[in-house]
Every structure is written in C-alpha cells, then in structure tokens.
Amino acid sequence: MNIQRAKEEIKDAIEAYFLKDEYGEYVIPTMRQRPIFLIGAPGIGKTQIMEQIARECGVGLVSYTITHHTRQSAIGLPFISKESFGGKEYTVTEYTMSEIVASIYQKMEATGLKEGILFIDEINCVSETLAPAMLQFLQCKSFGNHQIPQGWLIVAAGNPPEYNRSVREFDVVTMDRVKKIEVEPDFEAWKNYAYRAHIHPAIISYLNAKPLHFYKMETTVDGKFFATPRGWEDLSRLIEVYEKLNKTVDREVIIQYIQHPKISKDFANYLELYYKYQADYQIEEIFAGNIPDILLKKIAHASFDEKLSVISLLLAKCSNQFKQYCDLESYMTMLHPQLVLAKECLLGAQSGQPVVFLEDLLQRISVEKEQKQTAELLTAAQKHYYLKIESFLEDCIRDSKDQLVENGASAFAIIKEHFGTERQKFQDARSTAGLYLERAFDFLEAAFGSSQEIVTFITELNTNYYSVHFLQNYECERYYQYNQKLLFEEQNQELMKKINMLL
C-alpha cells in the first residue's frame, strides 16, 4: 500500500485500540493490541507520518531509532537487590527502568497526554546483543521488567533486506504477534501531500513528467545511487530559501540531496529551463490581465514539455493565492469562538472590567498555545494562527487602554472594528484567488482552446488540496465546465475498457 493508506491504517488502529467500554476498559485488551510493524524502503516518509498522526489524533509521540541504543539503554542497567524466599535472604539481579519506557512517562508528565505512540525505527537492524530484547518488546510489550504503559500504541519501522545488509529477519512467532503493513513508494499519493506541504512547483512539475524519478534506488560498482521523497522535500525547502537569497541551485547543489547522478543532472537542466520559462512567458503580466500576442505565438510552437512547464508556473501562482485564502480561513475559524466568548462576557458578567477580561483571555490563549506546543500537537501553520490571535487581542487591549474604555460594550466595539479589518483581508484574499484562477483560464483558452493542456490544468487543480478547498467556496463556471468534460471523458474511457474486455 502507499504511505497515505498506511497513515489511515495506523489512525484506524489508534481509534480501535483506544476505544473504551462503559467501565473505562479498553474494548481490545492491551495484550491483543498488536504492535504495528511498518516496513518499506528508506526515505518514503515512515517517520514523518508518525508526527502527522500524533498531531491529528491528539496523542503523544515518543520516537527512538533503536540502532542508536545499547542493550543497557533499552532494558536498563543491572543492580543487586535482596529478596526473601522460604525464610532465607538471597541476592538477586534487577534492572533499572529502561530509558525508552522512562521517556514515555516523562512525556505523559510533561504534556498531560496519557495515550500515545511509541515509535521505534530501524527495529530489524539491531545488533546481535540487542536482538533478544527487541523480540521480547514486540512479543510482550516490555523492555526488561518494565511494561509499556497502557494506552500507548507500539509502531515499529524497518527496511526490507535489499536496502540494508544489517536487516535481521523476524521469526514466525514474532511476526504472528504484529500487525504488518508494507509500504511502497507511490508518486500520486505523495503528490497530494506535496501540494499541501507546498513543495516547490518545479519539483512537482518535473516529477509529473518523470514519475519514475520520484523514487529510485540503484546499486552499481560505484556504490548506491538514490532519489527519495525525503530528498525531494528537503531539496524543495532549500530551493525556496535560495530563491529568497538570490542564490543559484545548480547540479552540484541538487546532487547533495538527490544522490543519483543522472536524475540530479536531469532535474538541474529542468530547473534552469523552468526559471527561463518564468521570465520568457511573463507570468506576472498574465496575472495582471495582459496576454501579449507574442506569448501566444511562442507557446503555439513550443514542445509539450515546455507547455507543461508553463502550466506548472500558472498553477504555482494560483496555488500561492489559494493557500493564502485557506490560511486566512483557518485563522478566522480559530479566532471566531474567542470573539463569541468575548461578546458574551463583555456584554454580560465582565462588562465592568473589560481590559482585565481581555488580558485574561490573552493569557489563557497563550497558555493553551504553550501546552499544545509542548505536547508537539501544533503544526507550524497552527502556531502562526495562535500568534495572529495573540496579536489581534494585543491590538484590542492597546486600543481599549488608549481610549480609556470603561465598559464592555465600548471594548467590544473596538473588537468588532478590528475583526472587520481581518474579515476584509479574508474577502480580499478570496477575490484575488478567484481573479488569478480566471486569468489562468483566460491564458489557457487563448493559447490552447479546449485541448489536452486544459485537461492537465484541471487534473492538477483536482489534486491540489488548496485549490480543491478554494473551489468548494468559489463559483468558477469554466472550472466546472471543463471538470464535467474531464469526468465524462474518464467515464467514457472506463466504459470502453470494459467493452474491450468483453470482445
């Protein structure tokens, strides 16, 4: 299965394992809650999805790469204690608490989260001395004498033998006690994530044209050459920063991330052309509503790859606007309940001390942000929304003090004024995103009519998280017209396949 389906499977397991009956007991007893063994090629996102799952499910996460640990850190250090048996005293060996188990309790204390995920990476690459402890861990959910706390799902990850010579095969007894999930690289599944994670459009465009370069692992006489999703994502972040710093991303930079000479060279050439097309086709002019005839003549004689690159540039500009709209919507959604609470209190019980109430509200929001941040339950975007809400309330408090407000009604009037400004920003973002989409269609229709290139544009819109969300709240007649045509063509092709199978 692909990484997206694996993520859903793990979330479903969390929901099932953490379900309790009317007596507060887990419906699936702890001993029947099989550890999940996630096995797949390196670099496809196994570790990353664990962070996403923990945030989305609101549970704790403790991660360990087990190859970095010794037997002592895994099961604890031995010490001598005394026990009495049959009236006689004996010295016996016991073990201190495992560092890994202790980390779970520390996480619970620090965050207040009593349920979570213990993620052990590279579990099938442990040393010979640590192997028995890992088998005990998977079979009995314990390290040494110490059990994993109830309410903690065990997820172990490993690589197939062909990717790592240190891999140890688990026996049937162990495998019969785990929930095994095999993950395969899948570009289409990753592309959905890539749009939402705002991976650089040049990378998405390149991999659309050459999906086999998304994941490549080759062993040659000169060593291992590879390209992985992790490499593409890290390269994307570097390209973004280099663009801001006006630095060049050439082949020598790319091969540091995409460690496959042929692919890194090919992408370096593509990226150079991508920037050239950005200048040649005057993308900014297109979105300003100007489409010079010379551009239409130029693209009419362009190669198909060049046309796809131009479509990618149009999509990138639209996507940036869609994301701004979605970010503002998420911020407004988080801000709204705080303003509802403020209205209720300022026009009610707290009307006599409006500034004190607003300062208390700001403090509560700041504490909530810090608690969620400590528990690692906030994405970078969610943290920014909290910061914007804090800034909003700080502005309201400052204006309330400056205007010497003495009652809740006056303070709420200030809040309404500031909220009106934020709402106007949101409406402007929606209008701008809609305008960009319409102007992209203007250029595409002028350049291609209703040919395959527009189908490509529509297909990518339907893949992009931000465009899908935007189009749920914006009426674009041309999008629906072309989308219906695309659906009809897909259904017709599917019907023809079925007919051909019967012949």
Disulfide bonds with the S-S distance in Angstrom:
none
